[in-house]
Amino acid sequence: MAVYKDSKTGTWRVLYRFTNWKGERKQTQKRGFATKREAQAWEHEIMLKQGAKLEMTFGSFFEIYEADKKQRVKKSTWESKSHVIRTKILPYFENRKITEIEAKDVIAWQNELMAYRNEDGTPYSGDYLRTIHAQLTAIFNHAVNFYNLPYNPARRAGTMGIEVPKEMNFWTKEEYLKFAEVMMDKPRSFYAFEMLYWCGIRSGELLALTPADFDFKKQTVTISKTFHRSKGKDVITSPKTVKSNRTIKMPSFLCEEMQDYIHMLYDIKSDERLFPVTKSYLSHEMDRGAKQAEVKRIRVHDIRHSHISLLIHMGFSVLAIGERVGHEAEKITYRYAHLFPTVQTEMAEKLDMERITKEDRNGKEIG
């Protein structure tokens, strides 16, 4: 490695040669340093990164963390993680040596975030604070697990914020049917919501569907991908989790509806999206339909809750419902059990009937 002054520009540059993990000789350089000291500082930091020495700054270690993790998660997931890290964590810790960050420093950082208020005087939500802290914890965990950092100061400091149970609104079947009726004026919207309600799929899964995903002889739809928008571009990736890859049996009436819809689409190819819209379009249509149908406004994702609630009310098992909707674990499905308050009433009524039946049997035996 060497530091040179550029006689033409009067600035300094660093030339660095190294051997990568494949044993290949590589060279890199950086120009434009105003002083020799700045160039040498950058040179020192690069040497620490190449040797994975934790005397480096937190900002430099984040670059290592990014290189290690970015290809292991979905692009959309990394974009979310990266945004939180770059806006809420790096501004505070970027220039600190990672080995010098202690639990008390993390607590001071937490206090600053918890004290934040926007122009309207609103603080960060408890859920958001927990999300931010989880990202800091993940970076330190990576340093502990793979780069010999002695301990995780974020874990020692403890989390911030409180976990707020996510609100689960839903429509009853009667409410959905009212909504569906007013959506018939726009076939694309009507058939989209029919798929969401009667199959319980996620909106991203819906928006990635193509004609090739349907087998109308078997009355099935296969979920193998999901759609989202990233930086103004349409992106199709694998589904949310491994269990999200699934084949769903469709009711007969829905098969007929979807065949009708596909026939409406002129010369559509087997790999073209059936619903070439965005999640914001679906949300706008929810606003319109709920208002016209005079039913409460719920989120697009709450239609999935409504499907699960309907299946619970119909008496299907947690395991069967979880497989249909692609839940990764049964405990996720159990969160929905409270959605139909009538279930508790039905339980009590059946227990009453059981007691009456038992008393009748006893009475017959005594008589």
C-alpha distance (Angstrom), angle and dihedral (degrees) to the residues before:
residue distance angle dihedral
M1 . . .
A2 3.78 . .
V3 3.80 140.1 .
Y4 3.81 119.2 -142.0
K5 3.77 136.4 -179.7
D6 3.79 116.0 -131.2
S7 3.80 105.9 -134.4
K8 3.81 92.8 -159.9
T9 3.81 97.8 53.7
G10 3.78 100.5 22.7
T11 3.82 90.0 -130.1
W12 3.80 130.2 117.6
R13 3.80 130.1 -115.0
V14 3.78 135.7 -168.1
L15 3.81 124.0 -140.1
Y16 3.81 113.8 -162.5
R17 3.81 127.8 -174.6
F18 3.81 121.2 -170.4
T19 3.80 144.7 157.3
N20 3.81 114.6 -113.7
W21 3.82 127.8 -144.6
K22 3.82 90.4 -86.4
G23 3.79 91.4 57.2
E24 3.81 91.7 -108.2
R25 3.81 121.0 142.5
K26 3.81 111.0 -121.2
Q27 3.78 136.8 179.1
T28 3.78 132.0 -155.8
Q29 3.77 135.1 170.4
K30 3.78 141.6 -172.9
R31 3.79 125.7 -153.4
G32 3.76 138.0 -167.3
F33 3.81 104.5 56.1
A34 3.80 111.2 156.4
T35 3.81 94.0 -147.5
K36 3.77 138.0 25.5
R37 3.81 89.4 -120.6
E38 3.83 91.3 59.0
A39 3.81 90.7 49.3
Q40 3.81 91.6 49.7
A41 3.80 91.5 48.0
W42 3.81 90.4 53.9
E43 3.83 89.4 46.4
H44 3.80 90.9 52.9
E45 3.81 92.3 48.7
I46 3.81 91.9 50.8
M47 3.80 90.6 51.6
L48 3.79 90.6 52.2
K49 3.81 91.7 49.6
Q50 3.78 93.5 48.7
G51 3.77 90.4 50.5
A52 3.82 91.8 41.2
K53 3.80 88.9 -126.2
L54 3.77 112.5 167.4
E55 3.78 93.2 -141.1
M56 3.81 83.1 88.2
T57 3.80 122.9 103.5
F58 3.78 123.3 -90.9
G59 3.81 88.3 -112.9
S60 3.80 91.5 56.8
F61 3.79 91.6 47.5
F62 3.80 89.7 51.7
E63 3.82 88.0 59.4
I64 3.82 88.1 54.7
Y65 3.81 90.4 46.4
E66 3.81 90.0 49.9
A67 3.81 92.3 50.5
D68 3.82 90.8 48.4
K69 3.81 96.8 45.4
K70 3.79 109.9 27.8
Q71 3.81 96.4 81.1
R72 3.81 92.9 45.6
V73 3.78 97.4 63.4
K74 3.78 134.6 49.8
K75 3.76 117.3 -82.9
S76 3.81 91.8 -117.2
T77 3.81 90.9 50.2
W78 3.79 92.4 50.8
E79 3.80 91.8 47.8
S80 3.81 90.0 55.9
K81 3.81 93.3 46.1
S82 3.80 93.0 45.0
H83 3.81 93.2 50.2
V84 3.81 92.1 54.0
I85 3.80 92.6 46.1
R86 3.80 95.9 46.8
T87 3.81 95.6 45.5
K88 3.82 103.9 34.3
I89 3.83 107.2 24.2
L90 3.81 112.3 27.1
P91 3.83 95.1 53.6
Y92 3.82 87.8 62.0
F93 3.82 104.5 35.3
E94 3.82 105.6 20.6
N95 3.83 97.8 105.3
R96 3.80 97.4 36.0
K97 3.81 118.7 101.9
I98 3.77 105.7 -109.6
T99 3.82 92.6 -132.7
E100 3.81 91.2 55.4
I101 3.81 96.7 54.5
E102 3.80 109.3 105.5
A103 3.80 135.4 -174.2
K104 3.81 90.6 -98.7
D105 3.82 89.3 58.1
V106 3.79 90.3 52.2
I107 3.81 90.5 49.6
A108 3.82 90.3 51.7
W109 3.81 89.0 50.7
Q110 3.82 90.6 49.0
N111 3.79 91.5 50.6
E112 3.79 90.8 52.4
L113 3.80 92.1 52.1
M114 3.81 93.4 44.7
A115 3.81 90.0 51.0
Y116 3.82 92.9 52.2
R117 3.80 118.7 115.3
N118 3.78 127.0 -180.0
E119 3.82 125.2 -136.7
D120 3.81 90.0 -77.9
G121 3.81 91.7 51.0
T122 3.81 92.7 -108.0
P123 3.83 118.4 144.6
Y124 3.79 126.8 -147.7
S125 3.80 111.5 -80.9
G126 3.79 120.0 -106.2
D127 3.80 90.1 -114.0
Y128 3.80 92.2 52.7
L129 3.80 92.7 48.6
R130 3.81 89.7 52.4
T131 3.81 89.8 49.5
I132 3.82 91.9 52.3
H133 3.80 92.0 48.5
A134 3.80 91.3 47.9
Q135 3.82 89.9 58.4
L136 3.81 92.3 52.0
T137 3.80 90.1 47.3
A138 3.81 90.7 51.0
I139 3.82 92.3 54.1
F140 3.80 92.8 49.9
N141 3.82 90.8 44.6
H142 3.80 88.3 55.9
A143 3.80 90.1 51.9
V144 3.82 91.1 48.9
N145 3.81 96.2 45.1
F146 3.81 99.8 42.8
Y147 3.81 110.3 15.0
N148 3.82 103.2 40.2
L149 3.80 100.3 -110.1
P150 3.85 103.0 167.8
Y151 3.81 96.7 -130.3
N152 3.80 143.7 -12.6
P153 3.83 109.4 -103.1
A154 3.83 92.0 -168.9
R155 3.81 90.9 57.3
R156 3.82 91.0 46.3
A157 3.81 91.2 50.6
G158 3.80 91.8 52.9
T159 3.77 128.2 -133.2
M160 3.79 128.3 -66.3
G161 3.76 131.8 -138.5
I162 3.77 125.6 30.3
E163 3.77 130.3 -91.6
V164 3.79 108.7 -109.5
P165 3.81 114.3 -161.5
K166 3.78 108.0 -116.9
E167 3.77 112.0 -110.8
M168 3.79 112.9 -114.5
N169 3.77 112.1 -158.3
F170 3.77 119.6 177.8
W171 3.77 144.6 173.2
T172 3.75 124.2 -121.3
K173 3.78 115.1 -128.4
E174 3.82 89.6 -100.6
E175 3.81 91.7 53.8
Y176 3.79 92.4 48.1
L177 3.82 92.4 50.0
K178 3.81 89.9 53.3
F179 3.79 89.5 51.0
A180 3.81 93.3 45.9
E181 3.79 92.3 52.4
V182 3.79 93.7 59.0
M183 3.83 91.3 45.4
M184 3.82 92.3 62.5
D185 3.81 90.4 91.4
K186 3.84 88.0 74.3
P187 3.84 110.6 45.6
R188 3.81 94.0 -166.1
S189 3.79 91.6 55.1
F190 3.80 94.5 41.1
Y191 3.82 95.0 52.4
A192 3.80 92.1 42.7
F193 3.80 91.9 56.1
E194 3.80 91.4 43.2
M195 3.82 89.1 58.6
L196 3.80 91.8 46.0
Y197 3.80 95.1 49.6
W198 3.81 102.8 38.4
C199 3.83 96.3 39.5
G200 3.80 101.1 32.5
I201 3.79 93.1 -136.5
R202 3.81 123.8 157.2
S203 3.81 118.6 -102.7
G204 3.82 91.7 -114.5
E205 3.81 89.5 52.9
L206 3.80 90.2 50.3
L207 3.80 93.6 50.1
A208 3.83 91.5 51.8
L209 3.83 94.8 53.6
T210 3.81 119.4 121.3
P211 3.83 130.9 -177.5
A212 3.82 88.8 -101.6
D213 3.82 89.8 65.5
F214 3.82 92.2 67.3
D215 3.80 127.5 81.3
F216 3.78 104.3 -174.5
K217 3.82 93.6 -178.4
K218 3.80 89.9 59.7
Q219 3.81 91.1 33.0
T220 3.81 92.8 -128.1
V221 3.78 140.5 131.5
T222 3.80 119.9 -156.5
I223 3.80 120.0 -142.3
S224 3.80 109.8 -154.2
K225 3.80 105.2 138.5
T226 3.78 144.7 28.0
F227 3.81 135.8 -144.4
H228 3.79 132.2 -135.9
R229 3.78 139.3 155.2
S230 3.82 118.0 -114.6
K231 3.79 121.5 -176.5
G232 3.79 91.4 -23.2
K233 3.81 95.0 -48.3
D234 3.81 131.1 109.8
V235 3.81 110.7 -116.8
I236 3.81 127.1 -169.4
T237 3.81 116.5 -165.4
S238 3.79 138.9 158.7
P239 3.83 115.2 -71.2
K240 3.79 125.3 -82.3
T241 3.83 96.4 -90.6
V242 3.81 139.1 2.8
K243 3.81 91.5 -98.6
S244 3.78 90.0 51.5
N245 3.81 85.8 76.9
R246 3.79 99.2 89.0
T247 3.80 146.6 131.1
I248 3.80 115.9 -121.1
K249 3.78 125.0 -155.5
M250 3.79 109.2 -132.4
P251 3.81 126.6 -148.7
S252 3.81 112.9 -108.2
F253 3.79 95.2 -113.0
L254 3.81 90.8 54.3
C255 3.82 91.1 51.0
E256 3.79 88.7 54.7
E257 3.80 91.9 47.4
M258 3.80 93.4 50.3
Q259 3.80 92.3 47.9
D260 3.81 88.4 52.6
Y261 3.80 90.6 49.2
I262 3.82 94.1 49.2
H263 3.81 90.0 49.9
M264 3.82 88.3 54.9
L265 3.81 91.0 59.1
Y266 3.78 107.0 85.9
D267 3.80 114.4 -126.2
I268 3.81 94.3 -23.7
K269 3.81 114.2 179.4
S270 3.79 122.0 -127.7
D271 3.81 92.1 -111.8
E272 3.81 97.9 44.9
R273 3.78 120.9 108.9
L274 3.80 112.3 -101.1
F275 3.80 92.1 -152.0
P276 3.83 107.3 38.0
V277 3.81 93.6 -176.1
T278 3.81 135.4 99.5
K279 3.78 135.1 -111.6
S280 3.80 89.3 -103.8
Y281 3.82 88.8 58.8
L282 3.81 90.3 54.3
S283 3.80 90.5 48.0
H284 3.80 91.3 51.2
E285 3.81 90.4 50.1
M286 3.82 89.7 49.7
D287 3.81 88.7 56.4
R288 3.78 92.0 49.8
G289 3.79 96.3 44.7
A290 3.81 96.9 44.2
K291 3.80 90.7 51.2
Q292 3.81 94.2 48.7
A293 3.79 93.8 43.9
E294 3.82 91.6 45.0
V295 3.79 93.5 -129.8
K296 3.79 125.5 133.5
R297 3.80 116.2 -83.4
I298 3.78 114.0 -109.8
R299 3.81 131.5 172.7
V300 3.80 122.0 -94.8
H301 3.82 89.3 -112.0
D302 3.81 89.3 54.5
I303 3.81 88.5 69.9
R304 3.81 85.6 69.5
H305 3.80 87.8 52.7
S306 3.79 88.1 50.6
H307 3.82 92.0 54.1
I308 3.81 91.7 49.5
S309 3.79 90.7 46.8
L310 3.80 90.7 52.2
L311 3.82 91.4 51.9
I312 3.81 91.1 49.0
H313 3.79 89.6 50.8
M314 3.82 89.7 50.3
G315 3.79 89.5 56.7
F316 3.81 102.7 -109.9
S317 3.80 118.7 153.8
V318 3.79 124.3 -102.5
L319 3.81 89.9 -117.3
A320 3.82 93.9 52.5
I321 3.81 92.8 46.7
G322 3.80 92.4 46.8
E323 3.81 91.7 52.9
R324 3.80 92.1 49.1
V325 3.80 95.7 50.8
G326 3.81 96.7 36.0
H327 3.78 101.3 -114.3
E328 3.79 113.1 173.1
A329 3.83 93.5 -142.2
E330 3.82 137.7 16.5
K331 3.81 91.4 -120.1
I332 3.83 88.4 68.2
T333 3.80 91.2 57.5
Y334 3.82 91.2 46.3
R335 3.82 88.8 63.5
Y336 3.80 88.5 71.6
A337 3.79 96.9 54.5
H338 3.80 92.9 96.3
L339 3.79 94.4 56.8
F340 3.80 96.6 91.9
P341 3.81 107.7 54.8
T342 3.79 89.1 -173.6
V343 3.81 88.9 71.0
Q344 3.81 90.4 73.2
T345 3.80 90.2 49.6
E346 3.80 91.3 49.7
M347 3.81 90.1 50.1
A348 3.79 91.3 53.0
E349 3.82 92.3 47.0
K350 3.80 92.0 50.5
L351 3.80 90.8 48.5
D352 3.81 88.3 52.0
M353 3.80 90.0 51.7
E354 3.81 90.7 47.6
R355 3.81 90.8 53.4
I356 3.80 92.5 47.8
T357 3.79 91.0 49.3
K358 3.79 90.9 50.1
E359 3.81 92.1 49.6
D360 3.81 90.1 50.2
R361 3.79 90.8 51.9
N362 3.79 91.3 48.8
G363 3.79 91.7 47.4
K364 3.79 91.7 52.6
E365 3.78 91.2 48.8
I366 3.85 92.4 49.5
G367 3.80 93.2 44.6
